Every structure is written in C-alpha cells, then in structure tokens.
Amino acid sequence: MEVKIVDEKKLRAENSDRISNLPDSLLIEILSWLDAWEAVQTCILSKRWRSLWTFVPYLYFDFDDFGDDTECFNNFVSSFLRLRDDATNVCTFTLKYSVPDDAEISGLINLWILYALNHKVKNLEVDLFGKRCGCLTDCLFTCASLKYLHLNCYYEIQPNIVCLPKLRFLSLYGVFMPNVSIEKIISGCPSLKTLSMHRCFIATMNGISFQTIKSLTIEKCDFYSRYDLPNFDISAPCLKYIKFVKGWGPSVTFKDMSKLTQAMLIMTMNSENDTDCHFLSGMLGVETLAIGSIHLKELLTGELKNCRQLQKLKSILLGVCCMHCDFGTCAMLLKYCPNLEHLCLMHSVKFCRVDHSGEVTLENLEEIEGSSCRNLKSIEIVWYQSHHSVQQLQQLLLHWTKKIHGVQIKSSEIMFESLLRP
C-alpha cells in the first residue's frame, strides 16, 4: 500500500482566500461596483478588508436601501463621509433620496455635495424625489473637476458665478432657474456638449444661445419671459441633434442650426398655441426629422409658407391624428423633400377633433400627385386604433408609388402615446 505524504503548508495555501490575496487596487475596483451600504459591510470579512471601503472612489447612496428610515440614512451618509480616507478623491458621487415633505435637510444635502466637490468629483448625480424646494450650494457651479452633472430635484438654481471649465454633460430635471440663470450656466461651461432639460422652469430674456452644444433635449419645460415677450429664439450653431417637446410658454423660433442632422419635435399641448413654433427655416440641413402634434395641419401650414426645400432630408416621421385632417398638409410637405428615402406616418383617430361616424374622404389627393420624392424606398404606416381610413391611405400610397420603382409599403400597430411619452 502506497502512502502519500501531504504537505500541510501547500494544502493551506491552496485552500486560502484567493480573493483577499488580490492587490488593493483590484479589490477597491471590485468594491466600486457596490452601493456604499454594501461596500461598508465587507469590513467584517477579515482584517484584510477592514479599511478597504474607505478608499473607494465611486460612492453610491440610495435611500431605498434604508426603507423609510430618514434618520438612519442621514446618519449613515454623514458617518461614511466622515470615516472615509480623506486623501482619496471622488470619481463618481451618486445620491438618490426620497425626501419626506416635512424634512428640512437642504443644508445636510448641500454638505454631502460639498464633500464631493472638495474631493475633486468628476461625475455628480443627485436625484431628490419630493415636493420640497430648496436651494443648491453655489459651490456646485465653480467646481473645476466636474465633467458630468445630473440634477433631478425641485430645487432652485441661481448661482452668482458659474465656472465649470471641464463640464461636458449637463442634465437638469425639475429645477427652477429664475432670472438669467440659464444664460449664466451656458456661458460658464465652455466645454459643454450635451444639455438635457426636463420639466424645468426657465426664465429668459428674449432667447437662448447654445454656442458649444452638439446634443440638446428640452422636454416640457416652462419658459417665462422676464419682459412678457410673446416669443423667444433658440440658437445653436454647433447643434447636431435636438429633441424638443413643447411645454408651457411663449412662441419658439429655432435659428442658426446649420449643422443639425437629427431633430424630434413634439407638441403635446391640446391648444392652438402648439402652432407657435417655427423650426423648418432654422434647420434646412436636417437629415432625419420627426414631428408630432395634435395640431399638425395648422403647424405645418404656417411653416411651409416661407420654407425652402429640405434638400438633405432623407427620413421623416409624422405623428398625425388622422389622414382626413392632416394628409393634405403631409402631402404638401413631401414637395419640399425631393431626396426623401423613408416616410413614416403615425396615425391615431383617438386624438382627432373631427367626427368620423360617417364615410371618411381623403382630401387634396392632387397634392401628392405633384410630389417629386423619386428616391423614396420605404413607407411605413403605424396606427393606434385601427380605422378604415388606414386602408384608404394604403390604397392612396399604392396608387402614388406606382410611378416610383421599388418602394416598400408596410403597416403595423403601436401605441400612439409612445410618440408623446416624456
């Protein structure tokens, strides 16, 4: 019988904690993928892990981890930041907090934000869910290290000085910008490339100029003119993409968007004020265009009066209530798109203002006959609530495209609200 001699030292080495033997830099990288609450709990694993969490540069604080215990969450965040290694900078700071309506914690939140700013934070994300409105610290707008800033909170922004030399991405949701704060922010961010504003209250003078912005999203923001002017201008000479969902406010005119290639424009208000938006003359170089409005006929009729041909437009999506109301104007628009390749019509009788209990007659059939879209390759009809006007539209398009070789026509059903979703 052969007897094997076991090397106990080798056996212990093979069964040891291999993860703990990894270098500190790699372990800290692993901890960076955890929430702050989870990262702290690793300190009980062994002496090797006791202080590693204090060097993590990615900080993620989520109120949901604490249920509804506001006091426990506040104490944890404050203690975490106090015990953290003070020489380690912060790369990303994320705060998600459902603020109770009766809580007065603006000062505490600003202290947490100030900690991140003092430790050269690059990416800052603050989501404060609640109805209370406070004021964010002015230091937030003079941080030399900040590259990415996301604020989702019903807080007021009114900085005295804005100096964010490295900021490239700015996302604002629900913030209040009285006086001329938006102009200050834009002028104080010379490297800003992407700007996204959702449901913000914005005071302007007579317009906003986005000199460096390449991607712009404005969704349901309330614009207010300090001098009660009936309109304001949006200018963006470097802009390549825009998504504009009109909220409350004066008439809007798009100007100086010569580099724009993609645009989505949605007018969701059930009001004739939807037509107070002038855009085509400012984006003659656009290649992909999506337009949705309950008042599309009135909107386009006004736009096409002084419009030149959209020579570069290759793809267009039109969100229409019904063909009975809007198709004549849609057909007229096609005359201005000689190089169009893809056409999509989103159709919904639900939002139509005309009684369709009787027979539907498609108006202005002759308009489409004169259209010169000889490069057209595909047409898609997307509808919500099937209606016999959809079949009539298909027949009309088949008749029209006989003169254009190789055009594919398809249809599908989808929720029209997806076009209007914020």
Secondary structure, 3 states (H helix, E strand, C coil): CCCCCCCHHHHHHHCCCCHHHCCHHHHHHHHCCCCHHHHHHHHHCCHHHCCHHHHCCEEEEEHHHHCCCHHHHHHHHHHHHHHCCCCCCCCEEEEEEECCCCCCCHHHHHHHHHHHHHCCCCEEEEEEECCCCCECCHHHHCCCCCCEEEEECCCECCCCCCCCCCCCEEEEECCEECCCHHHHHHHCCCCCCEEEEECCEEEECCEEECCCCCEEEEEEEEEEECCCCCEEEEECCCCCEEEEEECCCCEEEEECCCCCCEEEEEECCCCHHHHCEECHHHCCCCCEEEEEECCHHHHHHHHHCCCCCCCCCCEEEEEECCHHHHHHHHHHHHCCCCCCCEEEEEEEHHHCCCCCCCCCCCCCHHHHHCCCCCCCCEEEEEEECCCHHHHHHHHHHHHHHHHCCCCEEEEEECCCHHHHCC
